């Protein structure tokens, strides 16, 4: 696995792991609500989905890290499989934020753009870099 693919895969993993506590435990803080485009009045209802989503993000991020470690310790098939699966998951599930925004489920149109880009672009670049 080339250095670019590893770098962007690990960047994607870092983003997912860092967002985990925000979604799962810190949603009651105004700064986190702003960062996650969640109005305060919606927090109680959102927590039903935010906690499992946060944990899913953590597990996907850890899967990428495990894949990169596996590649670098000689377990190529396992490593590539984990990185490809987890990065594809990030790209496809991250893009659903943009879909939700397009369907009008965000407070303002375009609120999902930073999150959608952060959750999809590094993983997409990693997948593209794997081809080289």
Secondary structure, 3 states (H helix, E strand, C coil): CCHHHHHHHHHHHHHHHHHHHHHHCCCCCHHHHHHCCCCHHHHHHHHHHHHHHHHHHHHHHHHHHHHHHHHHCCCHHHHHHHHHHHHHHHHHHHHHHHHHHHCCCCCCCCCCHHHHHHHHHHHHHHHHHCCC
